[in-house]
Amino acid sequence: MRNALLLGVAGATASAFLAAAAPASAAPQSGCHASYRPCVPITSDVDCAGGSGNGPAYTGRVEVIGPDEYDLDRDGDGIGCQNS
């Protein structure tokens, strides 16, 4: 019983330590669309820099981590604006 109690205390301590050491969730920056990294602004449309789009905003290469609202990842591989 004593060993079970010690193991329980050690497990609870380890859990508390890991929770405290874990980084805060990577919340998007204010004004940044949550589906893209690095920051892509929240606006009516975003196009790849150097492409044929008409903006109003432009971005370079980005990782697409959610719904691709701006259609920056045409081939669906998780990287948008690969040629920018």
N, CA, C and O atoms as a MOPAC input file, in Angstrom:
PM7 MOZYME 1SCF
protein

 N      0.82600 1    -1.18900 1     0.00000 1
 C      0.00000 1     0.00000 1     0.00000 1
 C      0.87300 1     1.25700 1     0.00000 1
 O      0.59700 1     2.22300 1    -0.71100 1
 N      1.92600 1     1.22100 1     0.80900 1
 C      2.80900 1     2.39300 1     0.88700 1
 C      3.43500 1     2.68800 1    -0.47300 1
 O      3.51700 1     3.84800 1    -0.87700 1
 N      3.88000 1     1.64100 1    -1.18800 1
 C      4.47600 1     1.83600 1    -2.50300 1
 C      3.46400 1     2.40600 1    -3.49100 1
 O      3.81200 1     3.25300 1    -4.31400 1
 N      2.23700 1     1.95600 1    -3.41800 1
 C      1.19500 1     2.47700 1    -4.30600 1
 C      0.95900 1     3.95000 1    -4.02100 1
 O      0.78300 1     4.74200 1    -4.94600 1
 N      0.95500 1     4.32400 1    -2.74900 1
 C      0.76600 1     5.71700 1    -2.37000 1
 C      1.92200 1     6.57100 1    -2.87100 1
 O      1.70600 1     7.65800 1    -3.40800 1
 N      3.15400 1     6.08400 1    -2.69900 1
 C      4.32100 1     6.82300 1    -3.18000 1
 C      4.29700 1     6.96600 1    -4.69500 1
 O      4.61700 1     8.02800 1    -5.22700 1
 N      3.91900 1     5.90200 1    -5.38600 1
 C      3.82800 1     5.95300 1    -6.84100 1
 C      2.75900 1     6.95200 1    -7.27200 1
 O      2.94800 1     7.69200 1    -8.23800 1
 N      1.65400 1     6.97200 1    -6.56700 1
 C      0.58800 1     7.92900 1    -6.87600 1
 C      1.04500 1     9.36600 1    -6.70100 1
 O      0.74900 1    10.22300 1    -7.53300 1
 N      1.77100 1     9.63100 1    -5.61400 1
 C      2.29000 1    10.97400 1    -5.35400 1
 C      3.32300 1    11.35200 1    -6.41300 1
 O      3.32100 1    12.47700 1    -6.91200 1
 N      4.20600 1    10.40900 1    -6.75600 1
 C      5.22600 1    10.68500 1    -7.76800 1
 C      4.56700 1    10.95200 1    -9.11900 1
 O      4.98200 1    11.85700 1    -9.84300 1
 N      3.54700 1    10.17200 1    -9.46100 1
 C      2.84600 1    10.37600 1   -10.72700 1
 C      2.15500 1    11.72900 1   -10.77300 1
 O      2.19200 1    12.42100 1   -11.79100 1
 N      1.52300 1    12.10500 1    -9.66000 1
 C      0.84800 1    13.40200 1    -9.60900 1
 C      1.86100 1    14.53500 1    -9.71500 1
 O      1.60900 1    15.53500 1   -10.38700 1
 N      3.00500 1    14.38300 1    -9.05300 1
 C      4.05100 1    15.40400 1    -9.11800 1
 C      4.59800 1    15.52600 1   -10.53600 1
 O      4.79900 1    16.63300 1   -11.03600 1
 N      4.83700 1    14.38300 1   -11.18200 1
 C      5.34500 1    14.40600 1   -12.56000 1
 C      4.33500 1    15.05000 1   -13.48700 1
 O      4.71100 1    15.82200 1   -14.36900 1
 N      3.04900 1    14.74400 1   -13.30200 1
 C      2.01200 1    15.34300 1   -14.14900 1
 C      1.96800 1    16.85000 1   -13.97600 1
 O      1.84700 1    17.59200 1   -14.95100 1
 N      2.06600 1    17.30000 1   -12.72400 1
 C      2.05400 1    18.73800 1   -12.45900 1
 C      3.26700 1    19.40700 1   -13.08800 1
 O      3.15400 1    20.49500 1   -13.65300 1
 N      4.43900 1    18.75900 1   -12.99300 1
 C      5.65400 1    19.31000 1   -13.57500 1
 C      5.51700 1    19.41500 1   -15.09100 1
 O      5.84800 1    20.44600 1   -15.67500 1
 N      5.03200 1    18.35600 1   -15.72500 1
 C      4.89000 1    18.37200 1   -17.18100 1
 C      3.88400 1    19.41900 1   -17.62000 1
 O      4.08300 1    20.08200 1   -18.63800 1
 N      2.81600 1    19.57500 1   -16.87000 1
 C      1.82100 1    20.58500 1   -17.23000 1
 C      2.41500 1    21.98300 1   -17.12000 1
 O      2.13800 1    22.84400 1   -17.95500 1
 N      3.23000 1    22.21100 1   -16.09500 1
 C      3.84200 1    23.52500 1   -15.91800 1
 C      4.91500 1    23.77900 1   -16.96400 1
 O      5.11600 1    24.92000 1   -17.38100 1
 N      5.61000 1    22.72000 1   -17.39400 1
 C      6.70400 1    22.88400 1   -18.34500 1
 C      6.21500 1    22.94800 1   -19.78400 1
 O      6.94300 1    23.41200 1   -20.66200 1
 N      5.00000 1    22.49200 1   -20.03900 1
 C      4.48300 1    22.48800 1   -21.40900 1
 C      4.25600 1    23.92500 1   -21.87000 1
 O      3.72400 1    24.74500 1   -21.12100 1
 N      4.65700 1    24.22700 1   -23.09900 1
 C      4.44500 1    25.58100 1   -23.59600 1
 C      2.96400 1    25.84700 1   -23.79600 1
 O      2.18400 1    24.93000 1   -24.05200 1
 N      2.59600 1    27.07900 1   -23.67900 1
 C      1.21000 1    27.46000 1   -23.93500 1
 C      0.87100 1    27.12200 1   -25.37600 1
 O      1.74400 1    27.11900 1   -26.24400 1
 N     -0.37900 1    26.84200 1   -25.62200 1
 C     -0.76500 1    26.50100 1   -26.99300 1
 C     -0.40000 1    27.65400 1   -27.92100 1
 O     -0.47200 1    28.82400 1   -27.54600 1
 N     -0.01500 1    27.30400 1   -29.11500 1
 C      0.42400 1    28.30600 1   -30.08100 1
 C     -0.79300 1    29.03200 1   -30.64000 1
 O     -1.23800 1    28.75700 1   -31.75400 1
 N     -1.30900 1    29.93600 1   -29.87400 1
 C     -2.46300 1    30.70600 1   -30.30800 1
 C     -2.02500 1    31.65100 1   -31.42000 1
 O     -0.93200 1    32.21500 1   -31.36900 1
 N     -2.87200 1    31.82000 1   -32.41300 1
 C     -2.49200 1    32.72300 1   -33.49600 1
 C     -2.33600 1    34.15400 1   -32.99000 1
 O     -3.00100 1    34.58000 1   -32.04600 1
 N     -1.44300 1    34.87200 1   -33.64500 1
 C     -1.26100 1    36.27600 1   -33.29900 1
 C     -2.53700 1    37.02600 1   -33.65300 1
 O     -3.29400 1    36.60600 1   -34.52800 1
 N     -2.76100 1    38.11200 1   -32.98300 1
 C     -3.92200 1    38.93500 1   -33.27800 1
 C     -3.87000 1    39.39400 1   -34.72700 1
 O     -2.84700 1    39.90200 1   -35.18600 1
 N     -4.96400 1    39.21600 1   -35.44000 1
 C     -5.01600 1    39.62700 1   -36.83700 1
 C     -4.47500 1    38.59800 1   -37.81100 1
 O     -4.43200 1    38.84600 1   -39.01600 1
 N     -4.05100 1    37.42200 1   -37.29200 1
 C     -3.50300 1    36.37000 1   -38.14100 1
 C     -4.51500 1    35.23800 1   -38.28900 1
 O     -5.18100 1    34.85700 1   -37.32600 1
 N     -4.62000 1    34.71400 1   -39.48600 1
 C     -5.51400 1    33.58300 1   -39.73500 1
 C     -4.93000 1    32.33800 1   -39.08600 1
 O     -3.74600 1    32.05200 1   -39.26400 1
 N     -5.73900 1    31.58800 1   -38.33400 1
 C     -5.27700 1    30.42600 1   -37.58000 1
 C     -4.86800 1    29.24600 1   -38.45400 1
 O     -4.24700 1    28.30900 1   -37.95200 1
 N     -5.19600 1    29.26000 1   -39.74400 1
 C     -4.88200 1    28.13400 1   -40.62700 1
 C     -3.49600 1    28.19600 1   -41.24500 1
 O     -3.09400 1    27.27000 1   -41.94900 1
 N     -2.75900 1    29.26900 1   -40.99500 1
 C     -1.47400 1    29.44200 1   -41.68300 1
 C     -0.37000 1    29.82300 1   -40.71700 1
 O     -0.59600 1    30.54000 1   -39.74300 1
 N      0.85100 1    29.32600 1   -41.00500 1
 C      2.06500 1    29.72400 1   -40.29500 1
 C      3.14300 1    30.00000 1   -41.30500 1
 O      3.29300 1    29.18600 1   -42.21700 1
 N      3.90200 1    31.05700 1   -41.23500 1
 C      3.75200 1    32.17500 1   -40.30800 1
 C      2.48000 1    32.97000 1   -40.59500 1
 O      1.65400 1    32.57300 1   -41.41700 1
 N      2.34400 1    34.07400 1   -39.91600 1
 C      1.13300 1    34.88600 1   -39.95400 1
 C      0.69800 1    35.23500 1   -41.38100 1
 O      1.48100 1    35.72300 1   -42.19500 1
 N     -0.57700 1    34.96400 1   -41.64600 1
 C     -1.25200 1    35.43700 1   -42.85800 1
 C     -2.40800 1    36.28400 1   -42.34600 1
 O     -3.18500 1    35.80900 1   -41.51800 1
 N     -2.54700 1    37.51700 1   -42.80800 1
 C     -3.57600 1    38.39800 1   -42.25700 1
 C     -4.98900 1    37.90700 1   -42.55500 1
 O     -5.24100 1    37.24600 1   -43.56300 1
 N     -5.89300 1    38.24600 1   -41.65600 1
 C     -7.30400 1    37.98100 1   -41.88500 1
 C     -7.83200 1    39.14500 1   -42.71400 1
 O     -7.89100 1    40.28200 1   -42.24600 1
 N     -8.21000 1    38.84900 1   -43.93500 1
 C     -8.69700 1    39.86700 1   -44.85700 1
 C     -9.60200 1    39.19500 1   -45.87900 1
 O     -9.80700 1    37.98300 1   -45.81800 1
 N    -10.13800 1    39.95300 1   -46.80200 1
 C    -11.06900 1    39.38400 1   -47.78300 1
 C    -10.40300 1    38.38000 1   -48.71300 1
 O    -11.05600 1    37.43600 1   -49.15700 1
 N     -9.11000 1    38.55900 1   -49.02400 1
 C     -8.39300 1    37.62300 1   -49.88900 1
 C     -6.89300 1    37.80200 1   -49.68800 1
 O     -6.40500 1    38.91100 1   -49.47300 1
 N     -6.18000 1    36.69000 1   -49.76200 1
 C     -4.71800 1    36.70500 1   -49.70400 1
 C     -4.22800 1    35.87300 1   -50.87500 1
 O     -4.74100 1    34.78200 1   -51.12400 1
 N     -3.24600 1    36.38000 1   -51.58900 1
 C     -2.66700 1    35.68000 1   -52.73200 1
 C     -1.17100 1    35.49500 1   -52.51900 1
 O     -0.56600 1    36.14700 1   -51.66800 1
 N     -0.58600 1    34.60100 1   -53.30300 1
 C      0.85000 1    34.36700 1   -53.22600 1
 C      1.60600 1    35.52800 1   -53.85900 1
 O      1.27100 1    35.97700 1   -54.95500 1
 N      2.62300 1    36.00600 1   -53.16200 1
 C      3.44800 1    37.08800 1   -53.69100 1
 C      4.09200 1    36.62800 1   -54.99300 1
 O      4.58700 1    35.50500 1   -55.09000 1
 N      4.08000 1    37.49000 1   -55.97200 1
 C      4.68400 1    37.17300 1   -57.26500 1
 C      3.77300 1    36.37700 1   -58.18900 1
 O      4.14800 1    36.06800 1   -59.32000 1
 N      2.57800 1    36.04500 1   -57.71200 1
 C      1.62800 1    35.29900 1   -58.53500 1
 C      0.72000 1    36.23800 1   -59.30200 1
 O      0.97100 1    37.44000 1   -59.37400 1
 N     -0.32700 1    35.68800 1   -59.87000 1
 C     -1.22900 1    36.49500 1   -60.69300 1
 C     -2.43700 1    37.02400 1   -59.91600 1
 O     -3.31000 1    37.66500 1   -60.50200 1
 N     -2.49800 1    36.76500 1   -58.60500 1
 C     -3.63400 1    37.22100 1   -57.80800 1
 C     -3.67300 1    38.72800 1   -57.65500 1
 O     -2.68500 1    39.42700 1   -57.88000 1
 N     -4.86300 1    39.21200 1   -57.25900 1
 C     -5.04900 1    40.65700 1   -57.14600 1
 C     -5.19700 1    41.13600 1   -55.70600 1
 O     -5.70200 1    42.23400 1   -55.47100 1
 N     -4.76400 1    40.32500 1   -54.73500 1
 C     -4.75500 1    40.75700 1   -53.34100 1
 C     -6.13400 1    40.89700 1   -52.73600 1
 O     -7.07100 1    40.23600 1   -53.18400 1
 N     -6.28000 1    41.72000 1   -51.75400 1
 C     -5.49900 1    42.88900 1   -51.37000 1
 C     -4.24200 1    42.59000 1   -50.55200 1
 O     -3.43300 1    43.48800 1   -50.32200 1
 N     -4.06800 1    41.34800 1   -50.11200 1
 C     -2.87600 1    41.01900 1   -49.32200 1
 C     -2.10100 1    39.90900 1   -50.02800 1
 O     -2.66800 1    39.12800 1   -50.79300 1
 N     -0.80600 1    39.85400 1   -49.76200 1
 C      0.06400 1    38.85900 1   -50.39400 1
 C      0.93300 1    38.20500 1   -49.33000 1
 O      1.24000 1    38.81100 1   -48.30300 1
 N      1.32500 1    36.95600 1   -49.58700 1
 C      2.19100 1    36.24800 1   -48.65900 1
 C      3.20200 1    35.41000 1   -49.42200 1
 O      3.01300 1    35.11000 1   -50.60100 1
 N      4.25800 1    35.04200 1   -48.75000 1
 C      5.22900 1    34.10100 1   -49.29900 1
 C      4.86300 1    32.69500 1   -48.85800 1
 O      3.71000 1    32.42500 1   -48.52200 1
 N      5.82500 1    31.81300 1   -48.85900 1
 C      5.62600 1    30.40200 1   -48.50700 1
 C      5.06800 1    30.28400 1   -47.08500 1
 O      5.57700 1    30.91800 1   -46.16100 1
 N      4.02700 1    29.47300 1   -46.91600 1
 C      3.39300 1    29.27000 1   -45.62000 1
 C      3.05800 1    27.79600 1   -45.41200 1
 O      2.88200 1    27.04600 1   -46.37200 1
 N      2.97200 1    27.39400 1   -44.14900 1
 C      2.48000 1    26.07000 1   -43.79600 1
 C      0.97200 1    26.19700 1   -43.58900 1
 O      0.51200 1    27.09200 1   -42.88100 1
 N      0.21100 1    25.30600 1   -44.20600 1
 C     -1.24200 1    25.31000 1   -44.06800 1
 C     -1.60100 1    24.27300 1   -43.01500 1
 O     -1.40300 1    23.07600 1   -43.22400 1
 N     -2.13400 1    24.73400 1   -41.87200 1
 C     -2.40200 1    23.85600 1   -40.74000 1
 C     -3.89300 1    23.74700 1   -40.42400 1
 O     -4.26600 1    23.18100 1   -39.39700 1
 N     -4.72900 1    24.27100 1   -41.27700 1
 C     -6.17500 1    24.21700 1   -41.09500 1
 C     -6.83200 1    24.36100 1   -42.45400 1
 O     -6.18400 1    24.18300 1   -43.48600 1
 N     -8.11200 1    24.68100 1   -42.45500 1
 C     -8.79900 1    24.88400 1   -43.73500 1
 C     -8.10900 1    25.96800 1   -44.56500 1
 O     -7.80400 1    27.04800 1   -44.06100 1
 N     -7.87100 1    25.67300 1   -45.81600 1
 C     -7.13900 1    26.59100 1   -46.70800 1
 C     -8.10600 1    27.60300 1   -47.32800 1
 O     -8.42700 1    27.54200 1   -48.51500 1
 N     -8.55200 1    28.52000 1   -46.49700 1
 C     -9.57000 1    29.49600 1   -46.89400 1
 C     -9.14300 1    30.35100 1   -48.08900 1
 O     -9.98200 1    30.74300 1   -48.89900 1
 N     -7.86700 1    30.63600 1   -48.20100 1
 C     -7.37600 1    31.50300 1   -49.27100 1
 C     -6.85100 1    30.72600 1   -50.47500 1
 O     -6.34200 1    31.32800 1   -51.42000 1
 N     -6.96700 1    29.40100 1   -50.45500 1
 C     -6.54700 1    28.53500 1   -51.56600 1
 C     -5.07800 1    28.77000 1   -51.94100 1
 O     -4.73100 1    28.91000 1   -53.11400 1
 N     -4.23600 1    28.80900 1   -50.91800 1
 C     -2.80500 1    29.03200 1   -51.14400 1
 C     -2.05100 1    27.72900 1   -51.41900 1
 O     -0.95700 1    27.74000 1   -51.98400 1
 N     -2.65500 1    26.60000 1   -51.00800 1
 C     -2.02000 1    25.28400 1   -51.16400 1
 C     -2.73700 1    24.52000 1   -52.27400 1
 O     -3.54300 1    23.63000 1   -52.00200 1
 N     -2.44800 1    24.86400 1   -53.49800 1
 C     -3.15900 1    24.28800 1   -54.64900 1
 C     -2.99400 1    22.78600 1   -54.78300 1
 O     -3.92100 1    22.11400 1   -55.23400 1
 N     -1.82400 1    22.22500 1   -54.40100 1
 C     -1.61300 1    20.78100 1   -54.58600 1
 C     -1.93200 1    19.97100 1   -53.33100 1
 O     -1.79200 1    18.74800 1   -53.34400 1
 N     -2.35900 1    20.62700 1   -52.24100 1
 C     -2.81200 1    19.94100 1   -51.05200 1
 C     -1.73300 1    19.26200 1   -50.21500 1
 O     -2.03600 1    18.35000 1   -49.44500 1
 N     -0.47000 1    19.69300 1   -50.35400 1
 C      0.60900 1    19.04400 1   -49.60300 1
 C      0.92000 1    19.72100 1   -48.25800 1
 O      1.86700 1    19.32900 1   -47.57500 1
 N      0.13800 1    20.72200 1   -47.88000 1
 C      0.35100 1    21.39800 1   -46.60300 1
 C      1.26900 1    22.60600 1   -46.67500 1
 O      1.49900 1    23.26400 1   -45.66000 1
 N      1.79600 1    22.91100 1   -47.85100 1
 C      2.66100 1    24.09000 1   -48.04100 1
 C      1.99300 1    24.98400 1   -49.07900 1
 O      1.70900 1    24.56000 1   -50.20000 1
 N      1.75000 1    26.22700 1   -48.68300 1
 C      1.15400 1    27.18900 1   -49.60200 1
 C      2.20300 1    28.10600 1   -50.17800 1
 O      3.23600 1    28.36600 1   -49.56100 1
 N      1.92300 1    28.59200 1   -51.37000 1
 C      2.81200 1    29.54400 1   -52.06300 1
 C      4.23100 1    28.98700 1   -52.17800 1
 O      5.19800 1    29.68300 1   -51.86700 1
 N      4.35300 1    27.77800 1   -52.61000 1
 C      5.66100 1    27.11300 1   -52.69100 1
 C      6.63700 1    27.82800 1   -53.61000 1
 O      7.84700 1    27.74800 1   -53.39600 1
 N      6.15400 1    28.51200 1   -54.60700 1
 C      7.05100 1    29.19600 1   -55.55800 1
 C      7.27900 1    30.65700 1   -55.22800 1
 O      7.88700 1    31.38300 1   -56.01400 1
 N      6.79900 1    31.09900 1   -54.06900 1
 C      6.97900 1    32.50800 1   -53.70600 1
 C      8.25000 1    32.71300 1   -52.94500 1
 O      8.56300 1    33.83900 1   -52.55800 1

